[in-house]
């Protein structure tokens, strides 16, 4: 087991690393934030977190998921949230900070990663965050019908979303776990020609009548590999406010919905378990600017 220890930041901090189920997990200190950290697993960035300021979301995709969480209920109202994929528990910390008394379940298959993050970046013991080390689909199946206000899927293995978390059967479990007004949000990655992303839109459309997609304009135009946040619900989504917030970010994004999203999807068909594949692997230089 490879491991280097960090110090609580005074004048400086050391990186921490440990071999976990997904490869080498690394926590790199943020040079601009006294208690800010970036988590990488197998060289791929997973999360950024600031232990002193859980409202800070460094990665653009995390900010977009934060906007979805902000709009999942009236301001300050506690939410019931299921996080598929643990990372550094960034979004769970964010929800707990902005919505006290929220009840959250984090499902992360990599038990060694969970232990590493909990040891190095402890959760607030007063937060109602339960962490379960099981497969995301298995954990989602245990959520009671209609329990969740928000289900966030942010699961990667070797920088790719596993196939069994991309199908109509999987999205059916998410739909079942959500309440009437609940929202499903997934962090997806793809690059040109965006066939995987379009397939995920078609898959979500088979289960949810209301959809939106938030991403960097260059990603949507198929000019580079990157993240896209797919948002789905059985009831009307706050598209106008989501659009405003995403456009106002430090790295402005774009939101597609309605006819524009239908046209973008290009008639992509739903993907069932039998046809599902992992998301595309990122190009070799995708994470060069992280370290």
C-alpha positions as a printed NumPy array, in Angstrom:
array([[  0.   ,   0.   ,   0.   ],
       [  1.545,   3.288,  -1.119],
       [  0.753,   6.139,   1.175],
       [  2.109,   9.58 ,   1.988],
       [  0.705,  11.617,   4.838],
       [ -0.487,  15.19 ,   4.746],
       [ -0.224,  17.769,   7.535],
       [ -3.089,  19.943,   8.649],
       [ -2.284,  23.132,   6.87 ],
       [ -0.339,  25.699,   8.727],
       [  2.395,  27.077,   6.541],
       [  2.123,  24.217,   4.088],
       [  0.414,  20.923,   3.375],
       [  1.555,  17.635,   1.965],
       [ -0.27 ,  15.535,  -0.557],
       [ -1.736,  12.251,   0.604],
       [ -1.97 ,   9.11 ,  -1.47 ],
       [ -3.149,   5.555,  -1.043],
       [ -3.85 ,   2.592,  -3.279],
       [ -7.613,   1.942,  -3.343],
       [ -9.866,  -0.257,  -5.425],
       [ -9.827,   2.154,  -8.367],
       [ -6.038,   2.612,  -8.388],
       [ -3.917,   5.283,  -6.765],
       [ -6.005,   7.859,  -4.883],
       [ -4.28 ,  11.213,  -4.385],
       [ -5.259,  14.283,  -2.395],
       [ -3.466,  17.373,  -3.661],
       [ -3.524,  20.607,  -1.635],
       [ -4.991,  23.697,  -3.274],
       [ -2.337,  26.459,  -3.365],
       [ -5.002,  29.162,  -2.996],
       [ -7.16 ,  27.662,  -0.25 ],
       [ -5.79 ,  26.774,   3.197],
       [ -7.955,  23.651,   3.483],
       [ -8.764,  23.026,  -0.156],
       [ -8.031,  19.684,  -1.804],
       [ -8.335,  17.94 ,  -5.156],
       [ -8.992,  14.204,  -5.222],
       [ -7.644,  12.156,  -8.132],
       [ -8.146,   8.421,  -8.622],
       [ -5.999,   6.678, -11.19 ],
       [ -4.811,  10.081, -12.382],
       [ -8.349,  11.309, -13.167],
       [ -9.757,  14.235, -11.156],
       [-12.754,  13.215,  -9.073],
       [-13.553,  16.083,  -6.722],
       [-12.446,  19.385,  -5.292],
       [-13.406,  20.332,  -1.756],
       [-12.713,  23.091,   0.768],
       [-13.19 ,  21.89 ,   4.327],
       [-13.588,  25.488,   5.537],
       [-16.085,  26.44 ,   2.841],
       [-18.323,  23.591,   1.617],
       [-20.239,  26.082,  -0.549],
       [-17.168,  26.419,  -2.796],
       [-17.398,  24.155,  -5.831],
       [-14.234,  24.362,  -7.898],
       [-14.915,  22.181, -10.918],
       [-17.48 ,  23.577, -13.396],
       [-19.417,  20.314, -13.404],
       [-19.667,  20.43 ,  -9.607],
       [-21.015,  23.977,  -9.769],
       [-23.691,  22.845, -12.223],
       [-24.702,  19.989,  -9.936],
       [-24.744,  22.498,  -7.072],
       [-27.189,  24.643,  -9.029],
       [-29.447,  21.624,  -9.489],
       [-29.311,  20.923,  -5.744],
       [-30.133,  24.565,  -5.005],
       [-33.195,  24.359,  -7.238],
       [-34.424,  20.979,  -5.996],
       [-36.518,  22.627,  -3.28 ],
       [-37.254,  25.962,  -1.616],
       [-34.101,  27.685,  -0.264],
       [-32.919,  26.224,   3.026],
       [-35.451,  23.41 ,   3.085],
       [-33.935,  20.034,   4.033],
       [-33.676,  17.539,   1.204],
       [-33.448,  13.782,   0.964],
       [-30.555,  13.131,  -1.398],
       [-28.941,  10.006,  -2.823],
       [-25.39 ,  10.445,  -4.131],
       [-24.244,   7.627,  -6.412],
       [-20.47 ,   7.937,  -6.345],
       [-18.631,   9.293,  -3.338],
       [-15.464,  11.094,  -4.397],
       [-14.555,  13.531,  -1.638],
       [-18.256,  13.85 ,  -0.666],
       [-18.176,  17.359,  -2.125],
       [-21.849,  17.619,  -3.077],
       [-22.981,  15.965,   0.154],
       [-20.981,  18.548,   2.128],
       [-22.455,  21.3  ,  -0.065],
       [-26.046,  20.212,   0.575],
       [-25.423,  19.761,   4.308],
       [-23.958,  23.266,   4.553],
       [-26.724,  25.007,   2.64 ],
       [-29.645,  22.884,   3.787],
       [-29.193,  21.873,   7.441],
       [-31.101,  18.772,   8.59 ],
       [-30.976,  17.25 ,   5.116],
       [-30.784,  13.453,   5.082],
       [-28.27 ,  12.076,   2.605],
       [-27.068,   8.686,   1.447],
       [-23.728,   8.358,  -0.328],
       [-23.193,   5.108,  -2.265],
       [-19.576,   4.362,  -3.207],
       [-18.428,   0.879,  -4.187],
       [-14.753,   1.494,  -3.345],
       [-14.582,   0.867,   0.418],
       [-10.867,   1.689,   0.536],
       [-11.522,   5.064,  -1.103],
       [-14.293,   5.787,   1.387],
       [-11.96 ,   5.004,   4.297],
       [ -9.143,   7.126,   2.81 ],
       [-11.34 ,  10.181,   2.26 ],
       [-13.083,   9.894,   5.628],
       [ -9.721,   9.712,   7.38 ],
       [ -8.047,  12.55 ,   5.482],
       [-11.059,  14.816,   4.954],
       [-13.446,  14.012,   7.805],
       [-17.168,  14.649,   7.45 ],
       [-18.95 ,  16.889,   9.937],
       [-20.191,  14.427,  12.576],
       [-23.364,  16.488,  12.907],
       [-24.296,  16.144,   9.241],
       [-26.866,  13.518,   8.385],
       [-24.701,  11.786,   5.788],
       [-24.694,   7.991,   5.636],
       [-22.017,   6.358,   3.485],
       [-22.498,   2.846,   2.131],
       [-19.724,   0.939,   0.361],
       [-21.742,  -0.96 ,  -2.254],
       [-22.279,  -0.794,  -6.018],
       [-24.306,   2.247,  -7.081],
       [-27.108,   0.25 ,  -8.662],
       [-27.303,  -2.106,  -5.708],
       [-27.441,   0.831,  -3.306],
       [-30.081,   2.633,  -5.367],
       [-32.261,  -0.494,  -5.345],
       [-32.387,  -0.289,  -1.535],
       [-33.777,   3.264,  -1.512],
       [-37.498,   3.179,  -0.637],
       [-40.005,   4.083,  -3.351],
       [-40.471,   7.847,  -3.634],
       [-37.992,   8.614,  -0.84 ],
       [-35.574,  10.975,  -2.601],
       [-35.924,  14.621,  -3.578],
       [-32.708,  14.386,  -5.576],
       [-30.6  ,  11.557,  -6.999],
       [-27.125,  12.551,  -8.206],
       [-25.2  ,  10.039, -10.319],
       [-21.476,  10.809, -10.523],
       [-19.881,   7.395, -10.9  ],
       [-16.633,   6.679, -12.708],
       [-14.385,   3.638, -12.879],
       [-11.132,   4.243, -14.687],
       [-12.523,   7.659, -15.753],
       [-15.513,   5.959, -17.422],
       [-19.121,   5.54 , -16.303],
       [-19.831,   1.801, -16.011],
       [-22.303,   0.434, -18.552],
       [-24.796,  -0.866, -15.99 ],
       [-25.328,   2.716, -14.785],
       [-26.365,   4.013, -18.221],
       [-29.431,   1.912, -19.109],
       [-33.204,   2.259, -19.019],
       [-33.281,  -0.339, -16.235],
       [-30.936,   1.793, -14.132],
       [-32.867,   5.008, -14.883],
       [-36.045,   3.135, -13.964],
       [-34.604,   2.524, -10.5  ],
       [-33.814,   6.243, -10.19 ],
       [-37.359,   7.16 , -11.237],
       [-38.769,   4.717,  -8.673],
       [-36.647,   6.155,  -5.846],
       [-37.656,   9.759,  -6.552],
       [-40.688,  11.534,  -5.188],
       [-43.282,  13.094,  -7.472],
       [-41.287,  16.327,  -7.866],
       [-37.883,  14.667,  -7.523],
       [-34.93 ,  15.415,  -9.778],
       [-32.324,  13.103, -11.258],
       [-28.953,  14.625, -12.219],
       [-26.081,  12.748, -13.846],
       [-22.512,  13.821, -14.527],
       [-21.642,  12.389, -17.943],
       [-18.493,  12.689, -20.049],
       [-18.148,  12.417, -23.783],
       [-16.344,  13.837, -26.793],
       [-16.944,  14.044, -30.524],
       [-19.152,  12.694, -32.066],
       [-21.142,  12.732, -28.764],
       [-22.909,   9.435, -29.515],
       [-22.799,   8.339, -25.869],
       [-24.247,  11.629, -24.588],
       [-27.039,  11.584, -27.15 ],
       [-27.823,   7.994, -26.191],
       [-28.1  ,   8.991, -22.554],
       [-30.574,  11.728, -23.463],
       [-32.653,   9.18 , -25.379],
       [-32.481,   6.79 , -22.434],
       [-33.563,   9.411, -19.897],
       [-36.386,  10.555, -22.189],
       [-37.862,   7.052, -22.02 ],
       [-38.327,   7.431, -18.254],
       [-38.693,  11.17 , -17.617],
       [-40.855,  13.635, -19.558],
       [-38.819,  16.695, -18.537],
       [-35.116,  16.992, -19.444],
       [-32.34 ,  19.575, -19.552],
       [-28.624,  19.407, -20.339],
       [-25.925,  21.757, -19.012],
       [-22.396,  21.815, -20.41 ],
       [-19.592,  23.919, -21.784],
       [-20.561,  25.223, -25.258],
       [-17.417,  23.678, -26.778],
       [-18.482,  20.256, -25.494],
       [-21.999,  20.673, -26.891],
       [-20.539,  21.639, -30.272],
       [-18.412,  18.484, -30.276],
       [-15.14 ,  20.379, -30.228],
       [-13.643,  18.753, -27.16 ],
       [-14.095,  16.019, -24.55 ],
       [-15.758,  17.167, -21.333],
       [-18.541,  16.949, -18.766],
       [-22.256,  17.415, -19.287],
       [-24.94 ,  17.422, -16.595],
       [-28.149,  15.667, -17.601],
       [-31.147,  16.717, -15.495],
       [-34.468,  14.864, -15.532],
       [-37.779,  14.946, -13.715],
       [-41.364,  13.802, -13.96 ],
       [-42.497,  17.41 , -13.464],
       [-41.435,  20.776, -14.869],
       [-37.799,  21.705, -14.317],
       [-36.656,  25.234, -13.367],
       [-34.966,  25.614, -16.744],
       [-34.933,  29.422, -16.866],
       [-33.23 ,  29.787, -13.481],
       [-30.828,  26.934, -14.166],
       [-29.904,  28.592, -17.451],
       [-29.257,  31.905, -15.726],
       [-27.051,  30.343, -13.054],
       [-25.055,  28.202, -15.452],
       [-24.46 ,  31.188, -17.741],
       [-23.27 ,  33.271, -14.77 ],
       [-20.604,  30.817, -13.607],
       [-16.882,  31.699, -13.755],
       [-16.723,  29.202, -16.625],
       [-20.067,  29.958, -18.32 ],
       [-22.041,  27.034, -19.604],
       [-25.109,  26.541, -21.741],
       [-28.389,  24.758, -20.995],
       [-30.403,  22.895, -23.625],
       [-34.05 ,  21.964, -23.063],
       [-37.255,  21.446, -25.007],
       [-37.02 ,  21.43 , -28.811],
       [-33.359,  22.457, -28.692],
       [-32.486,  19.367, -26.664],
       [-34.603,  17.121, -28.882],
       [-32.746,  18.405, -31.921],
       [-29.395,  17.912, -30.178],
       [-30.279,  14.286, -29.316],
       [-30.944,  13.633, -32.997],
       [-33.467,  10.85 , -32.418],
       [-31.137,   8.738, -30.259],
       [-32.882,   5.614, -28.977],
       [-33.018,   4.392, -25.365],
       [-30.253,   2.038, -24.29 ],
       [-31.189,  -1.096, -22.341],
       [-28.886,  -3.258, -20.23 ],
       [-28.254,  -5.597, -23.152],
       [-26.849,  -2.803, -25.331],
       [-25.24 ,  -0.593, -22.675],
       [-21.53 ,   0.21 , -22.845],
       [-19.134,   2.174, -20.67 ],
       [-18.8  ,   5.868, -21.422],
       [-15.89 ,   6.747, -23.756],
       [-12.393,   6.9  , -22.328],
       [-11.001,  10.435, -22.06 ],
       [ -8.153,  11.404, -24.384],
       [ -4.632,  11.083, -22.927],
       [ -4.255,  14.833, -22.366],
       [ -7.679,  15.379, -20.769],
       [ -6.329,  15.997, -17.265],
       [ -2.963,  17.596, -17.979],
       [ -3.914,  20.871, -16.281],
       [ -5.109,  19.349, -13.   ],
       [ -1.841,  18.592, -11.206]])
